[in-house]
């Protein structure tokens, strides 16, 4: 799966002769392949250089671009320079969100062209997934759902957060994930009030909530999911907070559709939490975009004015966090459509008591 033609079609809109792509996710989007190389997409063709570690695989798998070997004596930059000169490329866009200052300085010195920030070209294309991308993301979510079912029978009092996190990685990879989307979050008891807690040596025990946030990659595309479960019978307050978060998520999902700005979706969920008296304890956005990166455009936060396109994939993950006590987050993945959305996360959301 490659998207060279879509990139080519947008070059005139941005006034570009070519687009220089060097990030792992940009490379994967454009070529359906990642080999730590350099890709130049012009209005008439594309050229990709990679080194000896990846050259055979690149030659076998890439169909949308000329493939060449980069060596010490004939580097990526040297070949890009020759290609730019040979094709008379003057204005070349680059991934401004991914190129370091040092790399930009080096490219500007070596390449005989104007380098123009053009992150929005790729971001705009990647925001709306095509049917093949959505099918892959659905498979990644299926793996994640299966891992959640498996972890429920694994958790016991006396385990540490770290042990549960390690098991989640095993379940994701053994069930078809090629790698994890991000380091899993497992936060028990008082650690649950930290949305991005790092799993540690805290021992889980009865009476605790355990929040687990995890995902995997399939063909480069991410899944993402969070569930909070109770180990032993929760208190009435814990049940109230859980129910509030669930109702907030449902409200956000009902509001989620193509053609609206992300802040409208966020507000629908946030209103439920605010009316329950926990507004100050919902400290992040309702959702973020995901695809080849675990966080990418478009978003669904309180300040997000961008209108979301059909085919956008966003998370739905409101939370309430009571410092030093416990937290609750519930997260699904949504595909936005005209008039609504599809929730591709199949795991149950009613409170599970282990």
C-alpha positions as CSV (number, residue, x, y, z in Angstrom):
1,X,0.0,0.0,0.0
2,X,1.5,3.3,-1.1
3,X,0.1,6.9,-1.5
4,X,2.6,8.4,-4.0
5,X,-0.2,9.5,-6.4
6,X,-2.1,11.3,-3.6
7,X,1.1,13.2,-2.6
8,X,1.8,14.1,-6.3
9,X,-1.8,15.5,-6.7
10,X,-1.3,17.9,-3.8
11,X,2.1,19.4,-4.9
12,X,0.6,22.1,-7.1
13,X,-1.7,23.2,-4.3
14,X,1.3,23.9,-2.1
15,X,3.3,25.4,-4.9
16,X,5.9,22.6,-4.6
17,X,8.0,20.9,-7.3
18,X,8.7,18.0,-4.9
19,X,8.2,16.7,-1.3
20,X,11.1,15.4,0.7
21,X,10.0,12.6,3.1
22,X,12.4,11.3,5.8
23,X,10.2,10.4,8.8
24,X,9.4,6.7,9.5
25,X,5.7,7.3,9.4
26,X,5.9,9.6,6.3
27,X,8.0,7.0,4.5
28,X,5.6,4.2,5.5
29,X,2.6,6.3,4.3
30,X,4.1,7.2,1.0
31,X,5.7,3.8,0.1
32,X,4.1,1.2,2.3
33,X,7.6,0.5,3.4
34,X,10.1,1.8,6.0
35,X,13.8,1.4,5.6
36,X,15.4,4.5,7.2
37,X,15.8,6.1,3.8
38,X,15.1,9.3,1.9
39,X,12.2,9.8,-0.5
40,X,11.7,12.6,-3.1
41,X,8.3,12.8,-4.6
42,X,8.1,15.0,-7.7
43,X,5.2,15.9,-10.0
44,X,6.4,13.3,-12.5
45,X,7.9,10.5,-10.3
46,X,9.6,9.5,-7.1
47,X,13.0,8.3,-6.0
48,X,13.9,6.5,-2.8
49,X,17.3,5.7,-1.4
50,X,18.0,3.3,1.4
51,X,21.1,1.5,2.6
52,X,22.3,-2.1,2.4
53,X,20.3,-3.2,5.4
54,X,17.0,-2.7,3.6
55,X,17.8,-2.5,-0.1
56,X,16.7,-6.1,-1.1
57,X,13.4,-5.7,0.8
58,X,12.9,-2.2,-0.8
59,X,13.5,-3.5,-4.3
60,X,11.0,-6.4,-3.7
61,X,8.3,-4.4,-2.0
62,X,8.3,-0.8,-3.5
63,X,6.4,-0.3,-6.7
64,X,5.7,3.4,-6.7
65,X,9.2,4.8,-6.8
66,X,12.7,4.2,-8.2
67,X,14.8,2.5,-5.6
68,X,18.6,3.2,-5.2
69,X,21.3,2.1,-2.8
70,X,22.9,4.7,-0.5
71,X,26.5,4.1,0.4
72,X,29.2,5.9,2.2
73,X,30.6,7.2,-1.1
74,X,27.2,8.0,-2.5
75,X,25.0,9.1,0.4
76,X,21.3,9.9,0.6
77,X,22.0,13.6,0.4
78,X,24.4,13.3,-2.5
79,X,21.9,11.3,-4.5
80,X,19.1,13.7,-3.6
81,X,21.2,16.7,-4.7
82,X,21.9,15.0,-8.1
83,X,18.2,14.1,-8.5
84,X,17.1,17.7,-7.7
85,X,19.6,19.1,-10.2
86,X,18.8,16.7,-12.9
87,X,15.0,17.4,-12.6
88,X,15.3,21.1,-12.1
89,X,13.5,21.1,-8.8
90,X,13.4,24.5,-7.2
91,X,10.8,24.5,-4.4
92,X,10.9,21.3,-2.3
93,X,8.7,20.7,0.7
94,X,9.8,18.9,3.9
95,X,8.3,17.4,7.0
96,X,8.7,20.4,9.3
97,X,7.4,18.5,12.3
98,X,10.0,15.8,12.0
99,X,13.2,17.4,10.7
100,X,15.6,18.6,13.4
101,X,17.3,22.0,13.3
102,X,20.7,20.3,12.6
103,X,19.3,18.2,9.8
104,X,17.6,21.2,8.2
105,X,20.8,23.1,8.3
106,X,22.7,20.3,6.7
107,X,20.0,19.8,4.0
108,X,19.9,23.5,3.3
109,X,23.6,23.6,2.8
110,X,23.8,20.5,0.6
111,X,20.6,20.6,-1.5
112,X,20.3,23.1,-4.5
113,X,16.8,24.1,-3.8
114,X,14.4,26.1,-1.6
115,X,13.3,24.0,1.4
116,X,9.7,24.9,2.3
117,X,7.9,23.6,5.5
118,X,5.0,21.4,4.2
119,X,4.0,19.2,7.1
120,X,0.3,20.1,6.4
121,X,0.5,18.4,3.0
122,X,1.1,15.0,4.5
123,X,-1.0,15.6,7.6
124,X,-4.0,16.6,5.5
125,X,-3.7,13.4,3.5
126,X,-3.2,11.1,6.5
127,X,-6.1,12.6,8.4
128,X,-8.6,10.8,6.2
129,X,-7.8,7.1,6.0
130,X,-8.8,5.1,2.9
131,X,-10.6,1.7,3.1
132,X,-7.3,-0.3,3.1
133,X,-5.9,1.7,6.0
134,X,-9.2,1.3,7.9
135,X,-9.2,-2.4,7.4
136,X,-5.7,-2.7,8.8
137,X,-6.6,-0.6,11.8
138,X,-9.6,-2.7,12.4
139,X,-7.3,-5.8,12.6
140,X,-5.0,-4.0,15.0
141,X,-8.0,-3.3,17.3
142,X,-9.1,-6.9,17.1
143,X,-5.7,-8.0,18.4
144,X,-6.0,-5.4,21.2
145,X,-9.4,-6.6,22.2
146,X,-8.1,-10.2,22.3
147,X,-5.2,-9.1,24.5
148,X,-7.6,-7.5,26.9
149,X,-9.7,-10.6,27.2
150,X,-6.6,-12.6,28.0
151,X,-5.2,-10.2,30.6
152,X,-8.4,-10.4,32.6
153,X,-7.8,-14.0,33.5
154,X,-4.1,-13.2,34.3
155,X,-4.5,-10.4,36.9
156,X,-4.3,-11.5,40.5
157,X,-3.7,-9.7,43.9
158,X,0.0,-9.6,44.7
159,X,1.2,-8.9,41.1
160,X,3.0,-5.6,40.3
161,X,2.0,-3.1,37.7
162,X,5.1,-4.0,35.8
163,X,4.2,-7.7,35.6
164,X,0.8,-6.9,34.2
165,X,2.4,-4.5,31.6
166,X,4.9,-7.2,30.6
167,X,2.0,-9.6,30.1
168,X,0.1,-7.1,28.0
169,X,3.1,-6.8,25.6
170,X,3.3,-10.6,25.4
171,X,-0.5,-10.9,24.6
172,X,-0.3,-8.2,22.0
173,X,2.7,-9.7,20.1
174,X,1.6,-13.3,20.4
175,X,-1.8,-12.5,18.9
176,X,-0.6,-10.8,15.8
177,X,0.8,-7.4,16.7
178,X,4.1,-6.7,15.0
179,X,5.1,-4.3,17.8
180,X,3.5,-2.3,20.5
181,X,2.1,1.1,19.6
182,X,3.6,2.6,22.8
183,X,4.8,1.4,26.2
184,X,1.7,0.1,28.0
185,X,0.3,2.1,30.9
186,X,-0.7,0.0,33.9
187,X,-1.7,2.2,36.9
188,X,-3.3,0.8,40.0
189,X,-4.9,2.4,43.0
190,X,-3.4,5.9,43.7
191,X,-1.3,5.7,40.6
192,X,-4.4,5.8,38.5
193,X,-4.8,9.5,39.1
194,X,-1.8,10.0,36.8
195,X,-3.0,9.7,33.2
196,X,0.4,8.6,31.9
197,X,1.7,6.7,34.9
198,X,4.7,4.5,34.3
199,X,4.2,0.9,35.5
200,X,6.3,0.2,38.5
201,X,6.6,-2.1,41.5
202,X,3.3,-1.2,43.1
203,X,1.5,-4.4,44.1
204,X,-2.1,-4.6,43.1
205,X,-4.6,-5.5,45.8
206,X,-8.3,-5.9,46.3
207,X,-10.2,-2.6,46.5
208,X,-8.1,-1.0,43.7
209,X,-9.0,0.2,40.3
210,X,-6.4,-0.8,37.6
211,X,-6.2,1.3,34.5
212,X,-4.6,-0.3,31.5
213,X,-3.8,1.7,28.3
214,X,-2.2,-0.3,25.5
215,X,-2.1,-1.0,21.8
216,X,-0.2,-2.7,19.0
217,X,0.8,-2.1,15.3
218,X,-0.3,-4.1,12.3
219,X,1.3,-3.2,9.0
220,X,2.6,-0.1,10.7
221,X,-0.9,1.1,11.9
222,X,-1.7,1.6,15.5
223,X,-4.4,0.5,17.8
224,X,-5.2,2.1,21.2
225,X,-7.4,1.1,24.0
226,X,-7.9,1.8,27.7
227,X,-10.0,-0.1,30.3
228,X,-10.3,0.5,34.0
229,X,-11.2,-2.6,36.0
230,X,-11.8,-3.2,39.7
231,X,-9.9,-5.8,41.7
232,X,-12.5,-6.8,44.3
233,X,-15.6,-4.8,45.1
234,X,-15.3,-1.1,44.4
235,X,-16.7,1.6,46.8
236,X,-19.8,3.5,45.9
237,X,-17.7,6.5,45.0
238,X,-15.5,4.5,42.7
239,X,-18.7,3.2,40.9
240,X,-20.0,6.7,40.6
241,X,-16.8,8.0,39.0
242,X,-16.7,5.0,36.6
243,X,-20.3,5.5,35.6
244,X,-19.7,9.2,35.0
245,X,-16.7,8.5,32.7
246,X,-18.7,5.9,30.8
247,X,-21.6,8.3,30.3
248,X,-19.2,11.0,29.2
249,X,-17.6,8.7,26.6
250,X,-21.0,7.7,25.3
251,X,-21.9,11.3,24.9
252,X,-18.7,12.1,23.0
253,X,-19.3,9.1,20.8
254,X,-22.8,10.3,20.0
255,X,-21.4,13.7,19.0
256,X,-18.5,12.2,16.9
257,X,-19.0,12.6,13.2
258,X,-17.3,14.0,10.1
259,X,-17.9,17.7,9.4
260,X,-17.6,19.1,12.9
261,X,-14.6,20.6,14.7
262,X,-13.0,18.4,17.3
263,X,-13.9,20.7,20.2
264,X,-17.6,19.9,19.7
265,X,-17.0,16.3,20.4
266,X,-14.8,17.1,23.4
267,X,-17.4,19.5,24.8
268,X,-20.2,16.8,24.6
269,X,-18.2,14.5,26.8
270,X,-16.8,17.3,29.1
271,X,-20.3,18.6,29.9
272,X,-21.2,15.3,31.5
273,X,-18.2,15.3,33.7
274,X,-18.6,18.9,34.6
275,X,-22.3,18.5,35.5
276,X,-21.3,15.6,37.8
277,X,-18.9,17.9,39.7
278,X,-15.6,16.5,38.3
279,X,-14.8,19.0,35.7
280,X,-11.4,19.9,37.2
281,X,-10.5,16.3,37.3
282,X,-10.7,15.8,33.5
283,X,-7.3,17.0,32.6
284,X,-6.8,16.1,28.9
285,X,-8.6,16.0,25.6
286,X,-11.4,13.7,24.7
287,X,-9.4,12.2,21.9
288,X,-6.5,12.3,19.5
289,X,-6.0,11.1,16.0
290,X,-4.1,7.9,15.3
291,X,-2.9,5.9,12.4
292,X,0.8,5.3,11.5
293,X,1.6,7.4,14.6
294,X,-0.2,6.8,17.9
295,X,-0.8,10.6,18.1
296,X,-1.4,12.4,14.8
297,X,-3.9,14.8,13.3
298,X,-6.8,15.4,13.6
299,X,-7.6,15.8,17.3
300,X,-10.7,16.1,19.4
301,X,-9.8,18.5,22.2
302,X,-11.3,21.6,23.8
303,X,-9.3,24.0,21.5
304,X,-9.4,22.0,18.3
305,X,-11.2,24.1,15.6
306,X,-10.2,21.9,12.7
307,X,-13.2,20.3,11.0
308,X,-12.8,16.5,11.0
309,X,-13.0,14.7,7.7
310,X,-14.7,11.5,6.9
311,X,-12.3,8.6,7.4
312,X,-10.6,10.3,10.3
313,X,-9.7,7.9,13.1
314,X,-9.8,9.3,16.7
315,X,-9.7,7.9,20.2
316,X,-12.6,8.4,22.6
317,X,-11.0,8.6,26.1
318,X,-12.4,10.8,28.8
319,X,-11.1,10.3,32.3
320,X,-11.5,11.5,35.9
321,X,-8.5,11.6,38.1
322,X,-8.6,12.1,41.9
323,X,-5.0,12.8,43.0
324,X,-3.6,10.3,45.4
325,X,-6.7,8.2,45.4
326,X,-7.7,6.6,42.0
327,X,-8.5,7.4,38.4
328,X,-10.8,6.1,35.7
329,X,-10.3,6.2,31.9
330,X,-12.2,4.4,29.2
331,X,-10.9,4.5,25.6
332,X,-12.2,3.3,22.3
333,X,-11.2,4.0,18.7
334,X,-13.7,5.7,16.3
335,X,-13.9,6.0,12.6
336,X,-15.7,9.2,11.7
337,X,-18.3,9.1,9.0
338,X,-21.0,11.5,7.6
339,X,-23.7,11.6,10.2
340,X,-22.0,9.5,12.9
341,X,-19.1,7.2,13.6
342,X,-18.1,3.5,13.9
343,X,-16.7,2.3,17.2
344,X,-14.2,-0.4,16.2
345,X,-13.3,-1.4,19.8
346,X,-15.4,-4.4,20.8
347,X,-14.3,-5.0,24.5
348,X,-17.1,-4.5,27.1
349,X,-17.2,-1.1,28.9
350,X,-19.5,-1.9,31.8
351,X,-17.4,-2.1,35.0
352,X,-15.6,-5.4,35.3
353,X,-14.9,-6.6,38.8
354,X,-12.2,-9.2,39.0
